[in-house]
């Protein structure tokens, strides 16, 4: 149900994770585990690679998300279709790297929007799943934002090998309507859930970066899952009186492996493979089943692999062009389409392009665009105490575009 509204749409990305940080990384399809071409590119996927950067660097970027989402359902011979109206969603990112007085050590700080969403499906008299409660779910709205603060220290143990480690401080806020993570009210309807405050969590990240030859680079990193405190929401019972709703939601751990190649003049090629462990993250990996009170246990997402490929070409002294492609396995099975109605992160193929223009030796402006190709998931309508409704179906159709802007300043 609306559960996905809350958790699953944590922006259009590799499942819940945003697939890149800033326009440089985005234009490379997110490939950067062994290709430290900017502060955000290095900090987001492999903090050890900041040891491979030549200069102290500050990078600021913002992504704008434009999504098209449609829900079509059939119940009892009635079919209806509704377009969501999520609006434009901003995704800001910031990274700073600094070589310390001891040249073996590089400090980095990233402040990244790692997940977030906003969507809205109006109640409908013609679309069965959006019929007013308790017949359907009624209006479905959701919004969320997750931010990670990531200080890190990278040490070059040899001229070719570096290691990095640091904490991940995560804060997030979620709003869900209807709130299916808790029991129904006495009139068999779900309350809406508004976050009472920002919630906090913690984790850690590790990375390594290795110059195998002058042309080949290797990288690996691990982000632990973000252990979040229990989310609390303000709701209302059937009499309009306040009630407190709760949900346990953690961001999953991520393992990244990558390689970079610079053997052709003015060219850089990069490839990453990642593993997102949704199956062992609270909320995402819990079974998508109702208990006796109508409470939904989780999303039952699958852990998935993702592939990112990118290429960069320098054209003259000021212009750099980039292109990228990414593919990820779908964490949402067809049978889970109903539970991911408001946040159907079902995309699989993403094409990206962009470039940088150097205003001078120290400042460059960056732009990028990504297109998330349309994909559809179709399954049955699943109700508490009933299960899959015979002859029913619900389809989520999604496509999206990201437009990114940013600036890099070097010392």
C-alpha positions as CSV (number, residue, x, y, z in Angstrom):
1,X,0.0,0.0,0.0
2,X,1.1,3.5,0.7
3,X,4.0,2.0,2.5
4,X,6.0,2.3,-0.6
5,X,5.0,5.9,-0.8
6,X,7.1,6.4,2.2
7,X,10.1,4.2,1.8
8,X,10.4,3.1,-1.7
9,X,10.4,6.4,-3.4
10,X,13.5,7.6,-1.6
11,X,14.3,9.3,-4.8
12,X,14.7,7.8,-8.2
13,X,17.9,6.0,-7.9
14,X,19.3,2.5,-7.4
15,X,16.3,1.5,-5.3
16,X,16.3,3.9,-2.5
17,X,19.8,5.3,-3.0
18,X,20.4,8.2,-5.3
19,X,22.7,6.8,-8.0
20,X,25.1,9.8,-8.2
21,X,26.1,13.0,-6.5
22,X,26.4,16.2,-8.5
23,X,26.6,16.8,-12.2
24,X,30.1,15.4,-12.8
25,X,29.3,12.1,-11.2
26,X,25.8,12.0,-12.8
27,X,27.2,12.6,-16.3
28,X,29.5,9.6,-15.8
29,X,26.5,7.4,-15.0
30,X,27.6,7.3,-11.3
31,X,30.8,5.5,-12.1
32,X,33.5,6.9,-9.8
33,X,34.8,4.2,-7.4
34,X,38.1,4.3,-9.1
35,X,37.8,7.6,-11.0
36,X,38.2,10.6,-8.7
37,X,37.5,13.3,-11.2
38,X,35.8,15.7,-8.7
39,X,35.2,16.0,-4.9
40,X,31.6,14.7,-5.0
41,X,32.5,11.9,-7.4
42,X,35.2,10.7,-5.1
43,X,33.4,11.2,-1.7
44,X,30.1,9.7,-2.7
45,X,31.2,6.2,-3.8
46,X,34.8,5.8,-2.5
47,X,36.4,8.1,0.0
48,X,39.8,6.6,-0.4
49,X,40.0,7.9,-3.9
50,X,40.4,11.5,-2.6
51,X,44.0,10.6,-2.0
52,X,44.3,10.5,-5.8
53,X,43.1,14.1,-6.3
54,X,45.8,16.6,-7.0
55,X,44.2,19.7,-5.4
56,X,42.2,20.8,-2.5
57,X,38.7,21.1,-4.0
58,X,35.2,22.3,-3.1
59,X,32.2,21.1,-5.2
60,X,28.6,22.1,-4.9
61,X,25.8,20.6,-7.0
62,X,22.0,20.5,-7.2
63,X,19.8,18.0,-9.0
64,X,16.3,18.7,-10.2
65,X,14.0,15.7,-10.5
66,X,11.1,15.6,-13.0
67,X,9.1,12.4,-12.8
68,X,6.1,11.0,-14.6
69,X,4.2,8.3,-12.7
70,X,0.9,6.7,-13.5
71,X,-1.2,4.2,-11.5
72,X,-3.8,2.1,-13.3
73,X,-6.0,-0.4,-11.4
74,X,-8.7,-2.9,-12.0
75,X,-11.1,-4.3,-9.3
76,X,-14.4,-6.1,-9.9
77,X,-14.5,-5.1,-13.6
78,X,-13.9,-1.4,-12.9
79,X,-10.7,0.1,-14.4
80,X,-9.3,3.6,-13.7
81,X,-6.0,5.4,-14.4
82,X,-4.5,8.3,-12.4
83,X,-1.4,10.5,-13.0
84,X,0.6,11.5,-10.0
85,X,1.7,15.1,-9.4
86,X,5.0,15.0,-7.5
87,X,6.2,18.4,-8.8
88,X,9.9,19.2,-9.1
89,X,12.2,17.8,-6.4
90,X,15.6,19.4,-5.6
91,X,18.5,17.3,-4.5
92,X,21.5,19.3,-3.1
93,X,25.0,18.0,-2.6
94,X,28.3,19.4,-1.2
95,X,31.8,18.0,-0.9
96,X,35.2,19.3,0.2
97,X,38.6,17.6,0.1
98,X,41.8,19.0,1.6
99,X,45.4,17.6,1.5
100,X,46.9,18.0,5.0
101,X,50.4,19.2,5.8
102,X,51.5,15.6,5.9
103,X,51.0,14.7,2.3
104,X,50.0,11.1,3.2
105,X,46.7,12.3,4.6
106,X,43.7,13.8,2.9
107,X,40.6,15.0,4.7
108,X,37.2,15.0,3.1
109,X,33.7,16.1,4.1
110,X,30.5,15.3,2.2
111,X,27.0,16.5,2.9
112,X,24.8,14.6,0.5
113,X,21.1,14.1,-0.1
114,X,21.3,10.3,-0.4
115,X,17.5,9.7,-0.6
116,X,14.3,11.6,-0.9
117,X,10.9,11.9,-2.6
118,X,7.7,13.7,-2.9
119,X,4.6,12.4,-4.7
120,X,0.8,12.9,-4.7
121,X,-2.1,10.8,-6.0
122,X,-5.5,12.3,-5.6
123,X,-8.5,10.3,-4.4
124,X,-10.6,9.0,-7.3
125,X,-14.1,7.7,-7.9
126,X,-13.0,6.0,-11.1
127,X,-9.7,4.4,-10.0
128,X,-10.6,1.6,-7.6
129,X,-7.4,1.6,-5.4
130,X,-7.8,5.4,-5.0
131,X,-11.5,5.2,-3.9
132,X,-12.1,6.9,-0.5
133,X,-11.3,4.7,2.5
134,X,-12.2,2.1,3.6
135,X,-13.2,1.0,0.1
136,X,-9.8,2.0,-1.3
137,X,-6.8,3.9,-0.1
138,X,-8.1,7.3,-0.9
139,X,-5.6,10.1,-1.5
140,X,-2.0,9.0,-1.4
141,X,0.7,11.6,-0.6
142,X,4.3,11.1,0.6
143,X,7.4,13.1,1.0
144,X,10.8,12.2,2.5
145,X,14.4,13.5,2.6
146,X,17.5,11.7,3.9
147,X,20.8,13.6,4.4
148,X,24.2,12.1,5.3
149,X,27.1,14.0,6.8
150,X,30.3,12.1,6.0
151,X,33.7,13.3,7.4
152,X,36.5,11.0,6.3
153,X,40.3,10.7,6.5
154,X,42.2,9.0,3.7
155,X,45.8,7.8,4.1
156,X,48.2,7.0,1.3
157,X,50.1,4.0,2.8
158,X,52.3,3.8,-0.3
159,X,52.6,5.8,-3.5
160,X,50.0,3.4,-5.1
161,X,47.6,2.4,-2.2
162,X,45.4,4.4,0.0
163,X,42.8,3.5,2.6
164,X,40.0,5.7,4.1
165,X,37.4,5.4,6.9
166,X,34.8,7.7,8.5
167,X,31.4,7.8,10.2
168,X,28.1,8.3,8.4
169,X,25.7,10.6,10.3
170,X,22.2,10.3,8.7
171,X,19.1,12.4,9.3
172,X,15.7,11.9,7.7
173,X,12.1,13.0,7.7
174,X,9.1,11.1,6.2
175,X,5.4,11.9,5.7
176,X,2.9,9.2,4.7
177,X,-0.8,9.2,3.9
178,X,-2.3,6.7,4.5
179,X,0.0,5.3,7.1
180,X,0.0,1.5,6.5
181,X,3.0,0.7,8.8
182,X,0.7,0.8,11.8
183,X,-2.8,-0.6,12.7
184,X,-6.0,0.6,11.2
185,X,-8.4,2.8,13.2
186,X,-11.7,1.6,14.7
187,X,-13.6,2.5,11.5
188,X,-11.2,0.3,9.5
189,X,-9.3,3.3,7.9
190,X,-5.7,4.2,8.1
191,X,-4.5,7.4,9.7
192,X,-2.2,9.8,7.9
193,X,1.3,10.0,9.3
194,X,3.3,13.2,9.6
195,X,6.8,13.1,11.0
196,X,7.1,14.7,14.4
197,X,10.7,15.7,13.9
198,X,13.9,14.8,12.0
199,X,15.1,11.4,13.0
200,X,18.8,10.4,13.3
201,X,21.0,7.4,12.7
202,X,24.5,6.4,12.2
203,X,26.9,4.1,10.3
204,X,30.3,4.1,8.8
205,X,32.2,3.8,5.5
206,X,35.5,2.3,4.4
207,X,37.4,2.5,1.1
208,X,40.5,1.6,-0.7
209,X,42.1,3.0,-3.9
210,X,45.0,1.3,-5.8
211,X,47.0,2.5,-8.8
212,X,47.7,-0.8,-10.5
213,X,49.6,0.7,-13.4
214,X,49.9,4.4,-14.7
215,X,46.8,3.6,-16.8
216,X,44.7,1.3,-14.6
217,X,43.1,2.2,-11.3
218,X,41.1,0.0,-8.9
219,X,38.8,0.9,-6.1
220,X,36.5,-0.6,-3.5
221,X,34.2,0.8,-0.8
222,X,31.7,-0.3,1.8
223,X,28.9,1.8,3.3
224,X,27.3,0.2,6.3
225,X,23.5,0.4,6.6
226,X,22.2,3.5,8.4
227,X,20.9,2.3,11.7
228,X,18.0,4.8,12.2
229,X,16.1,5.5,15.4
230,X,12.4,4.5,15.3
231,X,10.4,6.9,13.3
232,X,7.5,8.5,15.1
233,X,4.5,10.1,13.3
234,X,1.6,12.1,14.5
235,X,-1.8,10.6,13.3
236,X,-5.4,10.7,14.3
237,X,-7.9,8.0,15.2
238,X,-11.4,7.6,14.0
239,X,-12.6,10.3,16.4
240,X,-10.0,12.8,15.2
241,X,-8.0,12.4,18.4
242,X,-4.2,12.2,18.2
243,X,-2.3,8.9,18.1
244,X,1.3,8.1,17.7
245,X,2.4,5.9,14.8
246,X,5.8,4.2,14.5
247,X,8.0,2.5,11.9
248,X,11.5,1.1,11.8
249,X,13.3,2.1,8.5
250,X,17.0,1.7,7.8
251,X,19.0,2.6,4.7
252,X,20.7,-0.5,3.3
253,X,24.4,-1.3,3.2
254,X,26.2,-0.8,-0.2
255,X,29.3,-2.5,-1.5
256,X,31.1,-0.9,-4.5
257,X,33.9,-2.2,-6.8
258,X,35.3,-0.1,-9.6
259,X,38.0,0.4,-12.2
260,X,39.3,3.3,-14.2
261,X,41.4,3.5,-17.4
262,X,43.4,6.5,-18.7
263,X,45.5,4.8,-21.4
264,X,44.1,6.9,-24.3
265,X,45.1,10.5,-24.7
266,X,42.5,12.9,-23.2
267,X,40.2,10.0,-22.3
268,X,39.0,8.4,-19.1
269,X,36.8,5.3,-18.8
270,X,35.2,4.0,-15.6
271,X,33.1,1.1,-14.6
272,X,31.5,0.3,-11.2
273,X,29.5,-2.7,-9.9
274,X,27.5,-2.3,-6.7
275,X,25.5,-4.5,-4.3
276,X,22.6,-3.0,-2.3
277,X,21.6,-5.2,0.6
278,X,17.9,-4.3,0.9
279,X,16.9,-7.7,2.1
280,X,18.7,-7.1,5.5
281,X,17.5,-3.5,6.0
282,X,14.7,-2.9,8.4
283,X,11.5,-1.9,6.6
284,X,12.8,-2.7,3.2
285,X,13.6,-6.3,3.8
286,X,10.8,-7.2,6.2
287,X,7.9,-9.3,4.8
288,X,5.1,-7.5,3.0
289,X,2.4,-9.1,5.1
290,X,-0.4,-7.7,7.2
291,X,-0.9,-8.7,10.9
292,X,-4.3,-9.0,12.6
293,X,-4.5,-5.2,13.1
294,X,-4.0,-4.4,9.4
295,X,-0.4,-3.3,10.0
296,X,2.0,-3.9,7.1
297,X,5.3,-5.5,8.1
298,X,7.6,-4.2,5.4
299,X,8.3,-4.0,1.6
300,X,10.0,-7.4,1.1
301,X,12.5,-5.9,-1.3
302,X,15.2,-8.0,-2.8
303,X,18.9,-7.2,-2.6
304,X,20.2,-6.1,-6.0
305,X,23.3,-5.5,-8.2
306,X,23.8,-2.3,-10.2
307,X,26.3,-1.5,-13.0
308,X,27.6,2.0,-13.9
309,X,29.7,2.9,-17.0
310,X,31.1,6.3,-17.8
311,X,33.5,8.0,-20.2
312,X,35.1,11.4,-20.2
313,X,36.8,13.3,-23.1
314,X,38.8,16.5,-22.7
315,X,38.3,18.9,-25.7
316,X,40.9,21.6,-25.7
317,X,42.0,23.3,-22.5
318,X,38.6,24.3,-21.1
319,X,35.9,21.9,-22.2
320,X,35.3,18.4,-20.9
321,X,32.5,16.1,-22.2
322,X,31.1,13.0,-20.5
323,X,28.5,10.3,-21.0
324,X,27.3,7.4,-18.9
325,X,24.9,4.5,-18.6
326,X,23.7,2.6,-15.6
327,X,21.6,-0.5,-15.1
328,X,20.2,-2.0,-11.8
329,X,18.2,-5.0,-11.0
330,X,14.7,-4.3,-9.9
331,X,14.3,-4.6,-6.1
332,X,10.5,-4.6,-6.5
333,X,8.9,-7.8,-7.8
334,X,5.7,-7.8,-9.8
335,X,3.8,-9.1,-6.8
336,X,4.8,-6.0,-4.8
337,X,3.4,-3.5,-7.3
338,X,0.5,-2.7,-5.0
339,X,2.7,-2.0,-2.0
340,X,4.9,0.4,-4.1
341,X,2.1,2.4,-5.6
342,X,3.2,5.8,-4.5
343,X,6.9,5.3,-4.8
344,X,7.5,2.8,-7.6
345,X,11.3,2.7,-7.9
346,X,11.0,0.3,-10.8
347,X,13.4,1.9,-13.3
348,X,16.3,-0.2,-14.6
349,X,18.0,1.7,-17.4
350,X,19.5,5.2,-17.1
351,X,21.3,7.2,-19.8
352,X,23.3,10.3,-18.8
353,X,25.4,13.0,-20.4
354,X,27.0,16.3,-19.5
355,X,30.1,18.4,-19.4
356,X,32.3,21.0,-17.6
357,X,33.6,24.3,-18.8
358,X,36.7,25.8,-17.0
359,X,36.2,29.5,-16.4
360,X,39.9,29.7,-15.3
361,X,42.5,27.4,-13.8
362,X,40.6,27.2,-10.5
363,X,36.8,27.3,-11.3
364,X,34.7,25.1,-13.6
365,X,30.9,25.0,-14.1
366,X,29.2,21.6,-14.6
367,X,25.9,20.5,-16.1
368,X,24.4,17.0,-16.6
369,X,21.2,15.3,-17.7
370,X,19.9,11.8,-17.0
371,X,16.9,10.0,-18.5
372,X,15.3,7.1,-16.6
373,X,13.6,5.0,-19.2
374,X,10.0,4.1,-18.7
375,X,9.3,0.8,-16.9
376,X,6.1,-0.9,-15.6
377,X,5.3,-3.3,-12.8
378,X,1.9,-5.0,-12.6
379,X,0.5,-7.2,-9.8
380,X,-2.6,-7.9,-7.9
381,X,-4.4,-5.7,-5.3
382,X,-3.7,-7.2,-1.9
383,X,-5.9,-6.3,1.1
384,X,-5.6,-7.1,4.9
385,X,-7.5,-10.3,5.8
386,X,-8.3,-11.0,2.1
387,X,-5.0,-11.3,0.3
388,X,-4.8,-11.0,-3.4
389,X,-8.2,-9.9,-4.8
390,X,-9.3,-12.3,-7.6
391,X,-9.3,-10.7,-11.0
392,X,-7.7,-7.5,-9.7
393,X,-4.5,-5.8,-11.0
394,X,-2.5,-2.6,-10.4
395,X,0.1,-1.2,-12.7
396,X,2.8,1.4,-11.9
397,X,4.4,3.1,-14.8
398,X,7.3,5.4,-14.3
399,X,9.8,7.5,-16.2
400,X,12.0,10.4,-14.9
401,X,14.6,13.0,-15.8
402,X,17.3,14.6,-13.7
403,X,18.8,18.0,-14.6
404,X,22.0,18.8,-12.6
405,X,24.0,22.0,-12.1
406,X,27.1,22.7,-10.1
407,X,30.5,24.4,-9.6
408,X,34.0,23.1,-8.7
409,X,36.6,25.3,-7.1
410,X,40.2,24.2,-6.7
411,X,42.9,25.7,-4.6
